[in-house]
Amino acid sequence: MVPKKIWINLSIINLCLVAALGVLMRSKIIFDLPWIDYNRLVDTHGHFAFAGWATMVLITLMVFELPGALYNKKIFRFLLGAIFACSWATLFTSPFEKLRNISEYV
């Protein structure tokens, strides 16, 4: 069941990234980091935590626990890939002022 392991590993990578964003948020409170906008970092952390990690884990487990061979359908892998791509696009566009309009549509 290699595809299931790939999607679970990607979900774990997303979890580690959410944790790193959380540490960066807490570091912003303690240390003076003028190049980080705290409010945008909080938004980015929240959006990526739910879209990039929680949704990925839940949908991965739901898809690969479907009865029969339904998990072999390409639409499910397409949906997982689209969720992964959109969450990473939000991660890279949300913290920046100039790209703020792009991240609101993703």
Accessible surface in RSA format (square Angstrom, percent):
REM  Atomic radii and reference values for relative SASA: ProtOr
REM  Chains: A
REM  Algorithm: Lee & Richards
REM  Probe-radius: 1.40
REM  Slices: 20
REM RES _ NUM      All-atoms   Total-Side   Main-Chain    Non-polar    All polar
REM                ABS   REL    ABS   REL    ABS   REL    ABS   REL    ABS   REL
RES MET A   1   116.07  60.1  64.95  43.0  51.12 121.7  71.37  60.7  44.69  59.2
RES VAL A   2   101.45  66.8  99.72  90.3   1.73   4.2  99.76  86.7   1.69   4.6
RES PRO A   3    42.60  31.0  41.85  38.2   0.75   2.7  42.60  35.2   0.00   0.0
RES LYS A   4    46.02  22.4  46.02  28.2   0.00   0.0  15.14  13.6  30.88  32.9
RES LYS A   5   137.68  67.2 136.48  83.7   1.20   2.9  80.71  72.6  56.96  60.7
RES ILE A   6    89.24  50.8  87.39  65.1   1.85   4.5  88.94  64.0   0.29   0.8
RES TRP A   7    31.35  12.6  31.35  15.2   0.00   0.0  26.35  14.0   5.00   8.1
RES ILE A   8    55.75  31.7  55.70  41.5   0.05   0.1  55.75  40.1   0.00   0.0
RES ASN A   9    84.17  58.0  82.86  80.1   1.31   3.2  19.73  47.5  64.44  62.3
RES LEU A  10    43.20  24.1  43.20  30.9   0.00   0.0  43.20  30.3   0.00   0.0
RES SER A  11     2.28   1.9   2.28   3.0   0.00   0.0   2.24   4.8   0.04   0.1
RES ILE A  12    90.66  51.6  90.39  67.3   0.27   0.7  90.66  65.3   0.00   0.0
RES ILE A  13    91.56  52.1  89.68  66.8   1.89   4.6  90.83  65.4   0.74   2.0
RES ASN A  14     0.00   0.0   0.00   0.0   0.00   0.0   0.00   0.0   0.00   0.0
RES LEU A  15    71.42  39.8  71.42  51.1   0.00   0.0  71.42  50.2   0.00   0.0
RES CYS A  16    77.93  59.0  69.31  77.3   8.62  20.3  29.19  74.0  48.74  52.6
RES LEU A  17    49.02  27.3  46.70  33.4   2.32   5.8  48.53  34.1   0.49   1.3
RES VAL A  18    14.48   9.5  14.45  13.1   0.03   0.1  14.45  12.6   0.03   0.1
RES ALA A  19    56.17  51.6  44.89  69.3  11.29  25.7  54.76  77.1   1.42   3.8
RES ALA A  20    54.08  49.7  42.75  66.0  11.32  25.8  49.05  69.1   5.03  13.3
RES LEU A  21    21.13  11.8  20.69  14.8   0.43   1.1  21.04  14.8   0.09   0.2
RES GLY A  22     7.83   9.7   0.00   N/A   7.83   9.7   7.83  21.5   0.00   0.0
RES VAL A  23   101.17  66.6  98.45  89.1   2.72   6.5 100.48  87.3   0.69   1.9
RES LEU A  24    57.74  32.2  56.26  40.3   1.48   3.7  57.58  40.4   0.16   0.4
RES MET A  25    16.43   8.5  16.43  10.9   0.00   0.0  16.41  14.0   0.01   0.0
RES ARG A  26   134.37  56.4 133.45  68.0   0.92   2.2  53.19  72.7  81.18  49.2
RES SER A  27    27.26  23.0  26.04  34.7   1.23   2.8   8.81  18.8  18.45  25.9
RES LYS A  28    45.19  22.0  36.49  22.4   8.70  20.7  17.85  16.1  27.34  29.1
RES ILE A  29   120.04  68.3  90.20  67.2  29.84  71.9  96.74  69.7  23.30  63.2
RES ILE A  30   130.61  74.3  98.27  73.2  32.34  78.0 103.97  74.9  26.65  72.3
RES PHE A  31   125.48  62.8 118.96  73.7   6.53  17.0 123.29  74.7   2.20   6.3
RES ASP A  32   126.30  88.5  96.57  96.1  29.72  70.3  42.08  99.0  84.22  84.0
RES LEU A  33    34.80  19.4  34.80  24.9   0.00   0.0  34.80  24.4   0.00   0.0
RES PRO A  34   109.60  79.9  76.67  69.9  32.92 119.7  82.99  68.5  26.60 165.3
RES TRP A  35   188.03  75.5 150.54  72.9  37.49  88.0 146.85  78.3  41.17  66.8
RES ILE A  36    16.70   9.5   9.75   7.3   6.95  16.7  12.56   9.0   4.14  11.2
RES ASP A  37    75.40  52.8  60.05  59.8  15.35  36.3  30.22  71.1  45.17  45.1
RES TYR A  38    78.54  36.7  76.27  43.4   2.27   5.9  55.06  41.4  23.48  29.0
RES ASN A  39   109.62  75.6 106.29 102.7   3.33   8.0  26.61  64.0  83.02  80.2
RES ARG A  40    43.84  18.4  43.71  22.3   0.12   0.3   9.32  12.7  34.51  20.9
RES LEU A  41    11.05   6.2  10.31   7.4   0.74   1.9  10.72   7.5   0.33   0.9
RES VAL A  42    58.96  38.8  56.51  51.2   2.45   5.9  56.51  49.1   2.45   6.6
RES ASP A  43    56.75  39.7  52.62  52.4   4.12   9.7   4.85  11.4  51.90  51.8
RES THR A  44     0.61   0.4   0.61   0.6   0.00   0.0   0.61   0.8   0.00   0.0
RES HIS A  45    38.50  21.0  38.50  26.8   0.00   0.0  25.64  26.4  12.87  15.0
RES GLY A  46    26.11  32.2   0.00   N/A  26.11  32.2  25.83  70.9   0.29   0.6
RES HIS A  47   102.91  56.2  97.59  67.8   5.32  13.6  60.37  62.2  42.54  49.5
RES PHE A  48     1.06   0.5   0.18   0.1   0.88   2.3   1.06   0.6   0.00   0.0
RES ALA A  49    15.69  14.4  15.12  23.3   0.57   1.3  15.15  21.3   0.54   1.4
RES PHE A  50   147.20  73.6 146.90  91.0   0.30   0.8 146.96  89.1   0.24   0.7
RES ALA A  51    41.95  38.6  38.11  58.8   3.84   8.7  41.55  58.5   0.40   1.1
RES GLY A  52     0.00   0.0   0.00   N/A   0.00   0.0   0.00   0.0   0.00   0.0
RES TRP A  53    86.50  34.7  86.50  41.9   0.00   0.0  82.82  44.2   3.68   6.0
RES ALA A  54    25.52  23.5  22.39  34.6   3.13   7.1  25.52  35.9   0.00   0.0
RES THR A  55    46.85  33.3  44.48  45.1   2.37   5.6  26.25  35.3  20.60  31.1
RES MET A  56     0.00   0.0   0.00   0.0   0.00   0.0   0.00   0.0   0.00   0.0
RES VAL A  57    43.49  28.6  42.16  38.2   1.33   3.2  43.49  37.8   0.00   0.0
RES LEU A  58   108.85  60.6 108.54  77.7   0.31   0.8 108.73  76.4   0.12   0.3
RES ILE A  59    42.93  24.4  42.93  32.0   0.00   0.0  42.93  30.9   0.00   0.0
RES THR A  60     0.39   0.3   0.39   0.4   0.00   0.0   0.39   0.5   0.00   0.0
RES LEU A  61    74.84  41.7  73.97  52.9   0.88   2.2  74.23  52.1   0.61   1.7
RES MET A  62   125.70  65.1 117.50  77.8   8.20  19.5  94.90  80.7  30.80  40.8
RES VAL A  63     9.57   6.3   9.06   8.2   0.51   1.2   9.57   8.3   0.00   0.0
RES PHE A  64    10.04   5.0   0.35   0.2   9.69  25.2   0.35   0.2   9.69  27.7
RES GLU A  65   113.49  65.2  87.37  66.1  26.12  62.2  39.96  77.3  73.52  60.0
RES LEU A  66    54.87  30.6  45.85  32.8   9.02  22.7  46.35  32.6   8.51  22.9
RES PRO A  67   100.93  73.6  88.36  80.5  12.58  45.7  98.78  81.6   2.16  13.4
RES GLY A  68    66.60  82.1   0.00   N/A  66.60  82.1  43.80 120.2  22.81  51.1
RES ALA A  69    66.50  61.1  50.27  77.6  16.23  36.9  52.35  73.7  14.15  37.5
RES LEU A  70    69.65  38.8  69.02  49.4   0.63   1.6  69.42  48.8   0.24   0.6
RES TYR A  71    50.33  23.5  50.25  28.6   0.08   0.2  18.67  14.0  31.66  39.0
RES ASN A  72    78.52  54.1  64.43  62.3  14.09  33.9  24.17  58.2  54.35  52.5
RES LYS A  73   110.50  53.9 103.76  63.7   6.74  16.1  62.78  56.5  47.73  50.8
RES LYS A  74   176.09  85.9 169.44 104.0   6.64  15.8 112.63 101.4  63.46  67.6
RES ILE A  75    93.87  53.4  88.50  65.9   5.37  12.9  90.86  65.4   3.01   8.2
RES PHE A  76    45.36  22.7  45.25  28.0   0.11   0.3  45.28  27.4   0.09   0.3
RES ARG A  77    84.41  35.4  79.98  40.8   4.43  10.5  33.37  45.6  51.04  30.9
RES PHE A  78   136.63  68.4 126.96  78.6   9.67  25.2 135.32  82.0   1.31   3.8
RES LEU A  79    80.81  45.0  80.81  57.8   0.00   0.0  80.81  56.8   0.00   0.0
RES LEU A  80     0.00   0.0   0.00   0.0   0.00   0.0   0.00   0.0   0.00   0.0
RES GLY A  81    25.58  31.5   0.00   N/A  25.58  31.5  21.93  60.2   3.65   8.2
RES ALA A  82    36.69  33.7  27.04  41.7   9.65  22.0  35.25  49.6   1.44   3.8
RES ILE A  83    39.58  22.5  35.01  26.1   4.58  11.0  38.76  27.9   0.83   2.2
RES PHE A  84    48.09  24.1  48.09  29.8   0.00   0.0  48.09  29.2   0.00   0.0
RES ALA A  85    59.28  54.5  49.68  76.7   9.60  21.8  54.87  77.3   4.41  11.7
RES CYS A  86    65.74  49.7  64.04  71.4   1.70   4.0  18.04  45.7  47.69  51.4
RES SER A  87     2.35   2.0   0.11   0.1   2.25   5.2   1.79   3.8   0.56   0.8
RES TRP A  88    59.30  23.8  59.20  28.7   0.10   0.2  59.30  31.6   0.00   0.0
RES ALA A  89    39.15  36.0  30.28  46.7   8.87  20.2  38.28  53.9   0.87   2.3
RES THR A  90    16.70  11.9  16.70  16.9   0.00   0.0  11.37  15.3   5.33   8.1
RES LEU A  91    15.22   8.5  12.31   8.8   2.91   7.3  12.41   8.7   2.81   7.5
RES PHE A  92   121.32  60.7 117.52  72.8   3.80   9.9 118.13  71.6   3.19   9.1
RES THR A  93    19.33  13.8  19.33  19.6   0.00   0.0  19.33  26.0   0.00   0.0
RES SER A  94     2.19   1.9   2.19   2.9   0.00   0.0   0.60   1.3   1.59   2.2
RES PRO A  95    43.12  31.4  30.40  27.7  12.72  46.3  30.40  25.1  12.72  79.1
RES PHE A  96   109.32  54.7 106.94  66.2   2.38   6.2 109.32  66.3   0.00   0.0
RES GLU A  97   121.71  69.9 108.70  82.2  13.01  31.0  56.73 109.7  64.98  53.1
RES LYS A  98   192.21  93.8 160.59  98.5  31.62  75.3 111.26 100.1  80.95  86.2
RES LEU A  99    69.60  38.8  69.43  49.7   0.18   0.4  69.60  48.9   0.00   0.0
RES ARG A 100    57.14  24.0  57.11  29.1   0.04   0.1  16.85  23.0  40.30  24.4
RES ASN A 101   103.44  71.3 102.86  99.4   0.57   1.4  21.52  51.8  81.92  79.2
RES ILE A 102    90.53  51.5  87.89  65.5   2.64   6.4  90.29  65.0   0.24   0.7
RES SER A 103    10.46   8.8   2.94   3.9   7.52  17.3   1.41   3.0   9.06  12.7
RES GLU A 104   115.08  66.1  80.05  60.6  35.03  83.4  35.68  69.0  79.41  64.8
RES TYR A 105   189.28  88.4 154.70  88.0  34.57  90.0 111.73  84.0  77.55  95.6
RES VAL A 106    71.39  47.0  23.16  21.0  48.23 116.2  44.17  38.4  27.22  73.8
END  Absolute sums over single chains surface
CHAIN  1 A     6953.1       6132.5        820.6       5072.5       1880.6
END  Absolute sums over all chains
TOTAL          6953.1       6132.5        820.6       5072.5       1880.6
